[in-house]
Amino acid sequence: MRIWAGALAALAMMAAPATAQTRAPLTAETLWKLQRLGEPDLSPDGRAAVSAVTRYDMQENKGYTDLWLFPLDGAPPRQLTADAASDSDPHFSPDGRWIAFVSKRGDDKHGQIYVIPVDGGEARRVTTVPTGAFAPKWLPDSARIAFLSRVWPGLATWEDQGKRLKERDESKMTARVWNSAPIAYWDRWLDDRETHIFTVDRAGGAPAPVTAGSGASVDLRDANGGSYDIAPDGREFAFDGETQRGARSNYDVFTIPAGGGAARNITADNPADDTGPLYSPDGRHLAYHQQNIVGFYADRNRLVVIDRRSNARRDLTARFDRSASGLVWAPDSRALYGAIDDAATRRIYRFDLTGEPRRITTAGDHASLALGGRPLRMVALRQSFSAPPTLVRVDPDSGAATVLSRVNDETLAGADMGRVESVTYKGARDADIQMWVVYPPGFDPSKKYPLLLLLHGGPHSGITDAWTYRWNAHVFAGWGYVVAWHNFHGSSGFGNAFTDSI
């Protein structure tokens, strides 16, 4: 068993304050000392959150990820897993007794689904799928778990899948042939496999197919937990399916009986992408993202809700000039909450089934929302240019936040970071252009400094008030630069017309 050296100290409620003489500018080496929190999940009773926490060992050039429980009442966090393998993507069972997660332990060649009791004990492997298992979700009875796996269509058994994978991995031939696009997604090649949904007993055993043979498969390129959902009665699944493949693909939302069968396209009338299905906890509604411009990834995501009884559909964001994202249903099914890219800050909004969207938070960049319990409790990852993602409890009415994780307080206590401000200037067509300015530590306004201008890619993905490990502005500022990072024409978060302006 591996217990992190100094873990309790790193997770202590308060770190020893550093004096001005001992603080130094933020460096890339310091960034690698920071622990990174994964997306949290909240227990059904709302009393505790679970998150994967990653630390890096510079000597071993390796990262370690374990699961931690964070009580919402402020009690000390508890390390849940300590295996040499990395554990990720944790999810509480509906009865609150178990946590399912993904890991690659022992002789696992690919990630598998594991479960561990919340009260403590050893984790147990649930799947032994040769093609790997990921994106676990519990069925309502807490007895079965759904997951995704990339498999070859036409191969009837897992043994056949394993043989094909072994043949490919051991082949001396490295050349590959494609006769149509797409051939790659970001940093990985795509092959002739499809992503499908399966279910398995919590105790293990043979997985049962849900979508295999249905005439549709889950998102080919970037399937994840947001690509599918399970109805609260456990009888139906909804998922993102690709109805047109090629360089310009199209995604629709499909539904299918939990026991398998023919998949039904429920958004075929929209020629643009429909993604991210979410069943309401009472089972009455199904929400999803809808885009209107074919082939344009940066089109605004509308939040559409289907009444499953009448098939009536409503766009809850018809007059909301922002893109709906990071959505999760409130337990009472009366509203959804989302983490919205809003004028260079991701703010939490509430989307009532009746009424206009309402902003909950103003300051701080929030993401990865999780809700549960009675009265309603909410957790999120909050960050800024000067603070890495931190687990917080958020008041769903006022937006006030209470810090739950302090894993980086000690490390950051010694980092001297300069002031950050948001400015606006006039750009092309006399439009207001927002820009972040990060000053070096000890900035003297009477002196001249070199300017380092950062330009975000995308080109539509705007820069919000968020921490980054890849090009941290405070590191550049620590070299003596004034750092500017502007949200030029086309950047997200400033309305559809501004995004479309390039």
Buried (B, 14 or more C-beta within 10 A) or exposed (E): EEEBEEBEEBBBEEBEEBEEEEBEBBBEEBBEBBBBBBBBBBBBEBBBBBBBBBBBEEEEEEEBBBBBBBBBEEEEBBBBBBBEBBBBBBBBBBEBBBBBBBBBBEEBEBBBBBBBBBEEEEBEBBBBBBBBBBBBBBBBEBBBBBBBBBBBEEBEEBEBBBEBBEEEEEEEEEEEEEEEEBEEEEEEEBEEBBBBBBBBEBEBEEBBBBBBBBEBBBBBBEBBBBBBBBBBEBEBBBBBBBBEEEEEBBBBBBBBBBEBEEBBBBBEEBBBBBBBBBBBBEBBBBBBBBBEBEBBEBBBBBBBBBBBEEEEBBEBBEEBEBBBBBBBBBBEBBBBBBBBBBBBBBBBBBBEBEEEBEEBBEEBBBBBBBBBBEEBBBBBBBBBBBBBBBBBBBBBEEBEBEBBBBBBBBBBBBBBBBEBEBEEEEBEEEBEBBBBBBBBBEBEEEEEBEEBEBEBEEBBBBBBBBBBEEEBBBBBBBEBBBBBBBBBBBBBBBBBEBBBBE
